[in-house]
């Protein structure tokens, strides 16, 4: 399978995600991300925009398997960490949210890059 414009846009969003997390961990005096709740909110919104909005639903034959289990687990962890981060303002929750979102982006991008295209799979 080839990487598409959606993968490129998701990579840009992941890069912004990294910039937000680094600014937060370095204590940058940036409005909104200068506290754990703000950083959580921004990373959660970026995850929704970069992950959920740009992801295509897998085809029926692809809905089973290790990838779906791992991606679903990471997505659930990210969601729980995001909610906990918003409620408790926990820096640990921000970290868990960030790393799970980046892991989701990484495994999705690698999968898209290495998976055979539909025409190759039909041969």
C-alpha positions as a LaTeX table, in Angstrom:
\begin{tabular}{lrrr}
\hline
Residue & $x$ (\AA) & $y$ (\AA) & $z$ (\AA) \\
\hline
Unk1 & 0.00 & 0.00 & 0.00 \\
Unk2 & 1.17 & 3.49 & $-0.62$ \\
Unk3 & 1.28 & 6.34 & 1.82 \\
Unk4 & $-1.40$ & 8.90 & 1.00 \\
Unk5 & $-2.00$ & 12.57 & 1.68 \\
Unk6 & $-3.84$ & 11.49 & 4.82 \\
Unk7 & $-0.67$ & 9.85 & 6.11 \\
Unk8 & 1.28 & 13.03 & 5.35 \\
Unk9 & $-1.28$ & 15.16 & 7.17 \\
Unk10 & $-1.29$ & 12.74 & 10.12 \\
Unk11 & 2.51 & 13.05 & 10.24 \\
Unk12 & 2.23 & 16.84 & 10.40 \\
Unk13 & $-0.29$ & 16.51 & 13.23 \\
Unk14 & 2.06 & 14.08 & 15.01 \\
Unk15 & 4.86 & 16.63 & 14.64 \\
Unk16 & 2.69 & 19.33 & 16.20 \\
Unk17 & 1.85 & 16.84 & 18.94 \\
Unk18 & 5.58 & 16.40 & 19.64 \\
Unk19 & 6.11 & 20.16 & 19.69 \\
Unk20 & 3.27 & 20.64 & 22.18 \\
Unk21 & 4.54 & 17.87 & 24.45 \\
Unk22 & 8.14 & 19.13 & 24.37 \\
Unk23 & 6.99 & 22.69 & 25.11 \\
Unk24 & 4.91 & 21.39 & 28.02 \\
Unk25 & 7.68 & 19.24 & 29.49 \\
Unk26 & 10.22 & 22.04 & 29.16 \\
Unk27 & 7.93 & 24.44 & 31.03 \\
Unk28 & 7.53 & 26.84 & 28.12 \\
Unk29 & 5.37 & 29.84 & 28.90 \\
Unk30 & 2.96 & 29.19 & 26.05 \\
Unk31 & $-0.72$ & 29.99 & 26.54 \\
Unk32 & $-2.99$ & 26.95 & 26.88 \\
Unk33 & $-0.18$ & 24.36 & 27.13 \\
Unk34 & 1.50 & 25.86 & 30.19 \\
Unk35 & $-0.41$ & 23.45 & 32.46 \\
Unk36 & $-1.33$ & 19.77 & 32.39 \\
Unk37 & $-5.02$ & 20.30 & 31.58 \\
Unk38 & $-4.26$ & 22.56 & 28.66 \\
Unk39 & $-1.58$ & 20.24 & 27.28 \\
Unk40 & $-3.94$ & 17.28 & 27.68 \\
Unk41 & $-6.72$ & 19.11 & 25.86 \\
Unk42 & $-4.48$ & 20.09 & 22.94 \\
Unk43 & $-2.90$ & 16.64 & 22.59 \\
Unk44 & $-6.32$ & 14.98 & 22.84 \\
Unk45 & $-7.75$ & 17.26 & 20.14 \\
Unk46 & $-4.71$ & 16.66 & 17.94 \\
Unk47 & $-5.13$ & 12.92 & 18.43 \\
Unk48 & $-8.76$ & 13.11 & 17.44 \\
Unk49 & $-7.95$ & 15.25 & 14.39 \\
Unk50 & $-4.83$ & 13.35 & 13.35 \\
Unk51 & $-5.91$ & 9.86 & 14.23 \\
Unk52 & $-9.63$ & 9.44 & 14.24 \\
Unk53 & $-10.55$ & 11.94 & 11.53 \\
Unk54 & $-7.83$ & 10.80 & 9.10 \\
Unk55 & $-8.25$ & 7.07 & 9.63 \\
Unk56 & $-10.29$ & 4.96 & 7.29 \\
Unk57 & $-12.35$ & 2.11 & 8.63 \\
Unk58 & $-10.62$ & $-1.17$ & 7.85 \\
Unk59 & $-12.21$ & $-3.38$ & 5.26 \\
Unk60 & $-14.20$ & $-6.37$ & 6.47 \\
Unk61 & $-11.28$ & $-8.75$ & 5.91 \\
Unk62 & $-8.95$ & $-6.49$ & 7.91 \\
Unk63 & $-11.14$ & $-6.08$ & 10.99 \\
Unk64 & $-9.54$ & $-8.99$ & 12.78 \\
Unk65 & $-6.01$ & $-9.53$ & 13.85 \\
Unk66 & $-3.20$ & $-8.22$ & 15.94 \\
Unk67 & $-3.16$ & $-4.74$ & 14.42 \\
Unk68 & $-6.77$ & $-4.03$ & 15.33 \\
Unk69 & $-6.27$ & $-5.36$ & 18.87 \\
Unk70 & $-3.12$ & $-3.27$ & 19.42 \\
Unk71 & $-4.59$ & $-0.13$ & 17.85 \\
Unk72 & $-7.83$ & $-0.47$ & 19.82 \\
Unk73 & $-5.94$ & $-0.99$ & 23.06 \\
Unk74 & $-3.70$ & 2.02 & 22.44 \\
Unk75 & $-6.73$ & 4.11 & 21.50 \\
Unk76 & $-8.51$ & 3.10 & 24.69 \\
Unk77 & $-5.45$ & 3.90 & 26.78 \\
Unk78 & $-5.15$ & 7.30 & 25.08 \\
Unk79 & $-8.80$ & 8.10 & 25.70 \\
Unk80 & $-8.65$ & 7.09 & 29.37 \\
Unk81 & $-5.41$ & 9.03 & 29.88 \\
Unk82 & $-6.93$ & 12.07 & 28.16 \\
Unk83 & $-10.04$ & 12.04 & 30.34 \\
Unk84 & $-7.96$ & 11.50 & 33.50 \\
Unk85 & $-5.60$ & 14.28 & 32.45 \\
Unk86 & $-8.49$ & 16.70 & 32.00 \\
Unk87 & $-10.03$ & 15.76 & 35.34 \\
Unk88 & $-6.92$ & 15.46 & 37.51 \\
Unk89 & $-4.40$ & 17.69 & 35.68 \\
Unk90 & $-1.89$ & 14.84 & 36.00 \\
Unk91 & 1.41 & 15.20 & 34.19 \\
Unk92 & 1.66 & 11.42 & 34.05 \\
Unk93 & $-1.66$ & 11.27 & 32.19 \\
Unk94 & $-0.31$ & 13.80 & 29.68 \\
Unk95 & 2.70 & 11.55 & 29.08 \\
Unk96 & 0.61 & 8.41 & 28.67 \\
Unk97 & $-1.72$ & 10.23 & 26.27 \\
Unk98 & 1.18 & 11.59 & 24.24 \\
Unk99 & 3.10 & 8.33 & 23.95 \\
Unk100 & 0.03 & 6.27 & 23.12 \\
Unk101 & $-1.01$ & 8.78 & 20.42 \\
Unk102 & 2.48 & 8.74 & 18.88 \\
Unk103 & 2.54 & 4.93 & 19.02 \\
Unk104 & $-0.80$ & 4.83 & 17.20 \\
Unk105 & 0.49 & 7.18 & 14.51 \\
Unk106 & 3.68 & 5.15 & 14.13 \\
Unk107 & 2.09 & 1.71 & 13.80 \\
Unk108 & $-0.58$ & 3.03 & 11.42 \\
Unk109 & 2.03 & 4.71 & 9.20 \\
Unk110 & 4.28 & 1.65 & 9.15 \\
Unk111 & 1.30 & $-0.58$ & 8.37 \\
Unk112 & 0.21 & 1.68 & 5.52 \\
Unk113 & 3.75 & 1.78 & 4.13 \\
Unk114 & 4.33 & $-1.98$ & 4.27 \\
Unk115 & 0.91 & $-3.44$ & 3.49 \\
Unk116 & 0.37 & $-4.59$ & $-0.10$ \\
Unk117 & $-1.92$ & $-2.45$ & $-2.20$ \\
Unk118 & $-5.34$ & $-3.78$ & $-3.18$ \\
Unk119 & $-4.15$ & $-4.53$ & $-6.72$ \\
Unk120 & $-1.07$ & $-6.41$ & $-5.41$ \\
Unk121 & $-3.26$ & $-8.41$ & $-3.02$ \\
Unk122 & $-5.49$ & $-9.54$ & $-5.91$ \\
Unk123 & $-2.60$ & $-11.03$ & $-7.90$ \\
\hline
\end{tabular}
